[in-house]
Amino acid sequence: MTAPATVGAFGALREQLTDAAAAFADGPDALADILTGLVDDVDRALGERLEIFPVCHHSPASALAMVRRLRQKQPRVIYLELCEDLQPVLTELRNCRLPVAVQAFASELDGFPAAWAPLSVIAPVTEASAEYQAIAYALETPGVELVLVDRSTDHVFQWSPRDETPVPDESAPEQAGDDAGEQAALHGDAVGVEIGDLRPRFAELEAHLLHHGKVRHWSEWWDSYVERPLAAADHDTYRQVMVLIGSLFRRLRPSGSQRTDRDEDRERYMWTRIRQHLAATGVDPADCLYVCGAFHAASRVEQFGLDSPAPDFDITPRTATKWQYGLIPSSHSAIEAQFGLAPGSVSIAAATWSKAVSASGVTPYRLGGQRGATSRKRRGKPEAVPVGPVTDRLSGFLAAPPTPDGLDEAELRSWCVDIVRLARRNGYLASTADAIAVFETSILLAGLRNRARPTPYDFADAAVTCIEKDVVPGRRDVRRLCEILLGGDRIGQVGYDALPPLARDVLHRLQPLGLDLEKRTVQRALLDLQGSPDLAGCSDLLWMLRHLLPPGAVRPIMGERRLGHRSIQESWDLALGRHQRALIELGYEGVTVEQVLEQRLRRAAHGPEATAVGALAAVEDAIRLLNSPRLVDELGTRAVELLAGERTVDDAPEVLRRIRRLLAHHQATAPRLPAWCEAFVTTGYAHYCTLLPTAFVDQETGVRQVGAMLGFLFSLESLALSLGCDRSQLELALAQSHPQAPPKVALLWAAHHHLGMLPVVELRARCRELLSNPLVVPAFPQYLSGFVHALEPVPGLAPFVVETMSTAFARLPDPVLLPWLPNLITALREHGPELVPLLVREAGRTFPGTLSTLDSWVPPWSGTAPAVAPADAQRPVGQVHGLLADHRQPVDAVAALLGVEGGWQSPGDGTANSTTAALVHAHPDTAEAIATLLRLPRSPVRQEVR
C-alpha cells in the first residue's frame, strides 16, 4: 500500500525514498513500493491509540529503552507477547537465578499425533531482555496488571503441520568444547518461543548484509549496526527504527510460506485478546503498553489496531492434552543453540547490558528476592509523558553519520592481558608478545571493517588469529576462551520454592547425606548401610533416580542392586544440580518418585510396543526398586499375555535369561512360585513347542534364537511337566522339524540326543562322516556353531563338542585346515561368544595341564581300555559291594538309561569281581569321595580299595 508522497509526518522521507528508487532502479515501481511501504508501516504503528513498543529478544538496547519508557510512563496494563497460559508461572521467577526458561510440558497427548510425545515449549528469560524488565515492573509495582496475549502452548502445536514432528525454528550451531555442548542441551528438544525474532527470512538478504557488513554471523551484524547506534537513542527514534527494521524483514520475506501464515494468525490472536481485555476491564488505552516483536509491530492484518472494523479472530478451543508448567534452568549457550545465534552472542549482550546500565545511570527493574540480584525501587511520581503529533526521527537517524566512539584502550588492553593469561592456563604457549599482537590486530580488524573501535567480535577474531596457531592443546579453543572472558556462559538455577513437589521431595529425602545438592558440581556420597541403617531410604531413592534420570545425574561408584542382593556399602556421584531440568520434568509426571516409576513400568508393559521381554524387565525393576508384590503380579500377568501373543522368537534368548533369574529369585525367597511364574512357564512351554518347527526352517530366525527356545524347553521341562504340560508336545515338535541350515541341523541332533533318541556313539559317527566328506568340510564350522549353541539347552554335551573340535584339528590336513580356521573363528564369535568360555573350561579339564605330559597323553575318546588289575588285587566283597547288592534298583535304572545290558554277578565269584576291583583300584579317589558323601568310616573304604 502506498500513501501520497507528501501526507503525514513522514512525507518528506517518502519523497526522498521515491526519488532514490527512481534513480537506482530505473523506475519508481517495485523498489518504490517497498521503500514507501516501510514508511507507511512505521506511520501506521506509531499512529495507533494503544502504544506499541517493538523489541528484539535478548537485546540490551531494547531492555534499556524499555526501562526508560517504564520509568517515564508507568503504564497500568502491559500486554506482552508470550503464551497466555504461561502467566501463572511468572511469579516463580522470584525464586530463581537468571537465566531460566518458562516451560510447558505434556507427556500424555490427546488431540496430537502420538509420535510427537512428549511436547515441550520453552521461553527463555534473561536479565538483559525487555520482556523481563516488563515482567519485573508489573510484578513489583502495585496496581499494574500483566496480560499475556500470545497463542497458548496448545495452539503452538495445533498450528504445526501434522505430517512432521515439530522442531525449533532455528537450527542449532555446533558448540565448541564439551562443556558448551552440555549447556547447549539444557533445553533438550523443546520448541522455543521468544519475543522479537528479528532475523531476515530471505537468505539472499542476510547474505548481502553479512557480506557488506564484513561480519560472519547475523548476531555480529545486529550488534554492530543496530544495538550500538540505538543504545543511546531517545524513545521516539528507537520505536521508529525498530518498526522500520521489522517492516523491512517482513516485506522481503518469501511470500506464501507457512511461517508467514502462522505469524499473521498470531497477530490476529494477540489483537483479539487485547480488545477482549479492554472491553472487559474498561481500561484507558493511554494507560496501556503493548510489548511485541518489531516484526509484529509492522503487522498488516485486518485486526490490527483498536479501531479496526474487522471482526475478532476465531480462536479454536484447546485440546484435551493436560499441560504441566514450570521453570527449568537455562544458559547463554542453550539460548544460542535454541535460536541459532552466534556462540557467545548472549554472553556479549549480557556484558553490554551491564556496561550500559553503569554508564547510563538507569536503574533496571528486578524481582524482589531473586537470587543474584537485589531489588531496587525508585520512588517518585512518573515523569510527564509528552503528548503530541508524531514527528519524523527516521530521516535524521538514517542520514546522520554514526556517533564517534573513541577507542577505550584500557578495556581492550585488559582483554588482551586476560586472554593471554587464560590461554596459558589452558595449555597454550602464549606470551606478552601475543597480547601485544592481539591488541594491534583488534584495532586493525576494526579499521578494515569501518568501525571506530574494536568490538568483542573483532577482539575474538584477533585472539584466534594470534594465539590459536595450529593445535588446540586442551578442551577449549581460543574462541571459547574469549566467550568465557567476555562474560562467560552464565547458567541459571531454579530455586527450591519454585521446584515442583517431586523435586522438593527428592531434595528433602536426600538431606541425611549432608550434601548441597542444588550445586552444579559433582559430589560424592558415601553410604554405610550397615553402620547407619537410616540411610537405607536414601539408597532406595538413589537407585530409583538412577533408573529415571539421565546417566550422569546419579551414578553408582560402588555397590549394586540386583535380585536378592543389597550392598552394605555404597558410593555415589551426584550431579542433581547439573541435571535440574531432568528432575523438574520428572516432577511433571507425578508427585513422588515411586509414583512416576510405577507409571513408567506400567507404560513399558502396557504400551503399544510392549513385548514379553520389556514386561519381564519391568517385573525385575519392580522387585529391585519398589518391592511391590501387587505391581509385580500385575506386570507378570501382562508378560504372560504378551508372550502368548508373540508370533516371532527374536527375543527368546532374553526371555530365557530373565525368566531363569526371576524363577531363581522366587524359589529362594518365597515358599512357592507366584501364579504368574507358573503361568509363564506353562504358556512358554506350549508357545515354543508350537513355534519350534517353523523356527527350525525359517531363514530369518537365527541359531541363537532356536538354541534359546530349546534351552527354555529343556531347562524348565521338569517344572512345566509338574504344572501339567505334556512332553509329547515337545516330541511332536522335534519330529516335525526338518532344518536345512547346518547350525540348526546340529541343534536338532543335540535335541534328539537330550531326549535319548540319538546316542553319543551315533552322534560321533555322524560327525566323523561329515569330516570324511570333502564337500561338507567347508561347512563344518557351522555345524560346530550349532553344537556350541546346543550347550545352552544341553550343557552336558560340552565334552562331545571338545572331542569333535579336537578330532577335526587332528584329521584335517593343513591345506584344508588353514582356510577353515577363519570360518570357525567367525562363526563362534558371531553366534556364540557367551558360550565359548564354557568350551574353554571343558577343554581345560580334558587336556593335560603341562606340556611335558602332552606327548604321552591319550584322549579319553580314543577307546583305549583301562589296564586290568592283577589277580592278587582281587579282594572279598566289602561294604560298597554289599550296599549295591542290597539296593539294586538304582543301579538297574542307571543301566537302563545308559543302554547297558547284563545281569548281576555272584558276590562270591572272585573272577566276576575282577573288573570292578581293577576299576576301584585304578581310581581310589572316587570311592573316597563317595564314602565322604555318605559319611562312612574312612578306614574300611581305604582297606577295601587296597
Stockholm file with secondary structure:
# STOCKHOLM 1.0

chainA/1-946         MTAPATVGAFGALREQLTDAAAAFADGPDALADILTGLVDDVDRALGERLEIFPVCHHSPASALAMVRRLRQKQPRVIYLELCEDLQPVLTELRNCRLPVAVQAFASELDGFPAAWAPLSVIAPVTEASAEYQAIAYALETPGVELVLVDRSTDHVFQWSPRDETPVPDESAPEQAGDDAGEQAALHGDAVGVEIGDLRPRFAELEAHLLHHGKVRHWSEWWDSYVERPLAAADHDTYRQVMVLIGSLFRRLRPSGSQRTDRDEDRERYMWTRIRQHLAATGVDPADCLYVCGAFHAASRVEQFGLDSPAPDFDITPRTATKWQYGLIPSSHSAIEAQFGLAPGSVSIAAATWSKAVSASGVTPYRLGGQRGATSRKRRGKPEAVPVGPVTDRLSGFLAAPPTPDGLDEAELRSWCVDIVRLARRNGYLASTADAIAVFETSILLAGLRNRARPTPYDFADAAVTCIEKDVVPGRRDVRRLCEILLGGDRIGQVGYDALPPLARDVLHRLQPLGLDLEKRTVQRALLDLQGSPDLAGCSDLLWMLRHLLPPGAVRPIMGERRLGHRSIQESWDLALGRHQRALIELGYEGVTVEQVLEQRLRRAAHGPEATAVGALAAVEDAIRLLNSPRLVDELGTRAVELLAGERTVDDAPEVLRRIRRLLAHHQATAPRLPAWCEAFVTTGYAHYCTLLPTAFVDQETGVRQVGAMLGFLFSLESLALSLGCDRSQLELALAQSHPQAPPKVALLWAAHHHLGMLPVVELRARCRELLSNPLVVPAFPQYLSGFVHALEPVPGLAPFVVETMSTAFARLPDPVLLPWLPNLITALREHGPELVPLLVREAGRTFPGTLSTLDSWVPPWSGTAPAVAPADAQRPVGQVHGLLADHRQPVDAVAALLGVEGGWQSPGDGTANSTTAALVHAHPDTAEAIATLLRLPRSPVRQEVR
#=GR chainA/1-946 SS CCCCTTCSTTHHHHHHHHHHHHHHHSSSSHHHHHHHHHHHHHHHHHTSSSEEEEECTTCHHHHHHHHHHHHHHCCSEEEEEEEGGGGGGGGGGGGEESSEEEEEEESSCSSSCGGGCSEEEEEEECTTSHHHHHHHHHHHSTTCEEEEEECCHHHHHHTSCTTSCCCCSSCCCCCSSHHHHHHHGGGTTCEECCSCCCCCSCHHHHHHHHHHTTCSSHHHHHIIIIIHHHTTCCHHHHHHHHHHHHHHHHHTSCTTCHHHHHHHHHHHHHHHHHHHHHHHHCCCGGGEEEEEEHHHHTCCCTTCSTTCCSCCCCCCCCCSCCCEEEEEECBHHHHHHHHTCCTTHHHHHHHHHHHHHHHHCCCCCCCTTCTTCCCCCCCSCCCCCCCSCCCCCHHHHHHSCCCCCCCCHHHHHHHHHHHHHHHHHTTCCCCHHHHHHHHHHHHHHHHHTTCSSCCHHHHHHHHIIIIICSCCCSSSCHHHHHHHHTTCCCBCEECGGGSCHHHHHHHHHTGGGCCCTTSSSCEEEEEETTTCGGGHHHHHHHHHHHHHSCTTTEEEEECCEETTEECSEEEEEECTTTTHHHHHHHHTSCSSHHHHHHHHHHHHHHSTTCCHHHHHHHHHHIIIIICCHHHHHHHHHHHHHHHHHCCCCTTHHHHHHHHHHHHHHHHHHSSSCCHHHHHHHHHHHHHHHHHHHHHHHCTTSCHHHHHHHHHHHHHTHHHHHHTTCCTHHHHHHHHTCCCCSHHHHHHHHHHHHHTTSSCHHHHHHHHHHHHHCTTTGGGHHHHHHHHHHTTTTCGGGHHHHHHHHHHHHHHSCHHHHHHHHHHHHHHHHHHCTTTHHHHHHHHHHHSCSSSTTTTTCCCGGGCCCCCCCCGGGCCCCCHHHHHHHHCCHHHHHHHHHHTCCCCCCCTTCTTTTHHHHHHHHHCHHHHHHHHHHHTCCHHHHHHHHC
#=GC SS_cons         CCCCTTCSTTHHHHHHHHHHHHHHHSSSSHHHHHHHHHHHHHHHHHTSSSEEEEECTTCHHHHHHHHHHHHHHCCSEEEEEEEGGGGGGGGGGGGEESSEEEEEEESSCSSSCGGGCSEEEEEEECTTSHHHHHHHHHHHSTTCEEEEEECCHHHHHHTSCTTSCCCCSSCCCCCSSHHHHHHHGGGTTCEECCSCCCCCSCHHHHHHHHHHTTCSSHHHHHIIIIIHHHTTCCHHHHHHHHHHHHHHHHHTSCTTCHHHHHHHHHHHHHHHHHHHHHHHHCCCGGGEEEEEEHHHHTCCCTTCSTTCCSCCCCCCCCCSCCCEEEEEECBHHHHHHHHTCCTTHHHHHHHHHHHHHHHHCCCCCCCTTCTTCCCCCCCSCCCCCCCSCCCCCHHHHHHSCCCCCCCCHHHHHHHHHHHHHHHHHTTCCCCHHHHHHHHHHHHHHHHHTTCSSCCHHHHHHHHIIIIICSCCCSSSCHHHHHHHHTTCCCBCEECGGGSCHHHHHHHHHTGGGCCCTTSSSCEEEEEETTTCGGGHHHHHHHHHHHHHSCTTTEEEEECCEETTEECSEEEEEECTTTTHHHHHHHHTSCSSHHHHHHHHHHHHHHSTTCCHHHHHHHHHHIIIIICCHHHHHHHHHHHHHHHHHCCCCTTHHHHHHHHHHHHHHHHHHSSSCCHHHHHHHHHHHHHHHHHHHHHHHCTTSCHHHHHHHHHHHHHTHHHHHHTTCCTHHHHHHHHTCCCCSHHHHHHHHHHHHHTTSSCHHHHHHHHHHHHHCTTTGGGHHHHHHHHHHTTTTCGGGHHHHHHHHHHHHHHSCHHHHHHHHHHHHHHHHHHCTTTHHHHHHHHHHHSCSSSTTTTTCCCGGGCCCCCCCCGGGCCCCCHHHHHHHHCCHHHHHHHHHHTCCCCCCCTTCTTTTHHHHHHHHHCHHHHHHHHHHHTCCHHHHHHHHC
//
